[in-house]
């Protein structure tokens, strides 16, 4: 299995209007054209890829910020299996005013995600996961160190089998009576 480096998505969120009189979010991905409600740019994570999504608020977002706890700021729900926030495929942290979400992409699914803010209404676009990503042990097993450990274990098992077979032959030959 080939894993790809984490695909970075730099997402800028721009509020237009005011929280009091009505506000809409506009979203730009990797410097592209910003789309507003019903036209948010698609975030698509290809099969067997991982992704890091970094959400930022521009300087004109005075009074709006992400909650300090990433889990309070981000929730992704599988559209076909909506059983609450998917914390197995996604993790979120807030660093230096930016929300950083790691998408392991282990599940082939479309996710509706919600961004929660302090001082503004929520935002809820869609992520398309291609699936095939890996998590935890799988990441280790496909890394160079993991492969080296797998080879070492295989060599040790093979050596043990050879030793046992030759030891039983030696015992059989030693106990033969002429």
N, C-alpha and C positions, 0 to 999 in steps of 0.2 A: 504494500500500500504506500503510495507516495503522498506525503503531506506537503502542502504549500505553505509558505510563510503567511503570517496573518495579513490579510488584505486590509489596508487602512481606509477608513471612510472618515473624512473631515466634514462635519455637518454644522453649518451655521444656521442658527435659528433667529429670525428677526421678527419682533412683534410690530404690528401696524395697528394703529388706533390706540385706545386707552382702555385699561381694565374697567374703568367706570362706564364709559359710553359704548363700549364694544371693541373687541380686539380680535384680530386674526393673526395666525402665525404664518410666516413664509420660511421655507426651508431650502437651503442650497447644499448640494453634495459635491465635495471635491472641487469647489470653485465654479460649479455649473450655474445655470440660470435658476433663480429662486422660484419655487412654485408655492402657491397659496392653497387654501382649502380646496379639496377635490382635485388638486393638481400637484400634490407633493411628489418630489422625485422618488423613484423606486430605489430601495436599497436591496440589492440582490447578492447573495453569497453563493458562489458557484459550488457544485458538487466537490466534496473533498477539500474544501478550503475552510479556513477560519477567518474571522474578521474582528477588527477593533473599530468600534464606532466612537468617535470623539465628537460630542455635541458641545458647541460653544455659543455664547450669547454675545453679540457685538456691543460695542461701547454705548450705543443708544438704548440699551436695555436697562436703564436706571431703575432701581428698585425691584428688579426681577432677578432671581437666582435659583439654583438647584438646591433642594434640601441637602444637608450635610451627609446624610446616609444615602448611598447609591441605591439601596433597595427601596427607599422611599421615593426616589426620583424616577426609577425605570421599572416597568413591568411589561413583559412580553407574554402574550397568551396565544396558544396554538388555536387557529381559527376553527379547525375541524374537531379539536378536542379541548374545549375551553374549560379547563379545570384549574383556574387560577394562574398566577405568575409561574413561568417556567424558570426555575432556578438551577436546573441541571444543565441547560444549554446556554444560559446567559448569566453573567455576573456584572455588577455595576459598582463603580466607585466615583466619588467626586474629588477631583484634584485641581487646585488652583482655579476654582470657579468653572471647570469643565466637567462634564459627565462623560466618563469613559466606560463603555460597555464592551465586554468580550463575548463574542458569539462563537461557541465551539462548533456550531453547525452539525451536531450529531444527528439531528432529526430532520428528515425531508418534510418541510411544512411551510405554510405561510403563517406569519405571526402578526397580530395586531398589537402594537406596543403603545404604551402610554407614557408620556413624559409629564412629570408633575413638577410644578414650579412653586416657589415662594413669590407671591406678588403678581401672579398671572394665572390664566386658565390653562387647563391641560391641553396636550397635543397628542393625537393618536393616529399616526400613519402606519404603514405596513412594511414588514421585512419578508423577503422571499428567501428561504433557506433551501439550498439544493441538496442538503444532507451529506452524509459520508464523512463528516468531520470526526475527529477523535477527541477523547477526553482522558485526562489522568494517565492511567496505566498504558493506554494505547499510544499516547504521545511518547512515553518513555520507551516502549517497545520498538517504536519506529525511529527513534533517535540513534545516532552513531553509538553512544554508550550502551543503549538498550540492546542493539544488535550485537555488540561485543560481548555483553553478558549472556545473551542467548547462545552465541557460538561457544563460549567458555563452558556453559552448562552442558551443551551437546557433546563437547569433547570429553568432559568429565564422565558423563553417562556412558559414552562409548568406551572409554578407558576402563571403567568399572565392569562393563559387560565382558570385555576382552580378558581382564584379569580373572573374573569369575570362571570363564570358560577354560582358560589355561590352567587355573588352579585346580579345577575338578579333573582335568586331564592328568595333571601331575600327581594328584592323590590316587587316581586310578592306576597309573603306571607304577607308583611307589608300592602299592598294595598287591600287585601281581605276584604270584608265587610261581617260580620256574620249576 
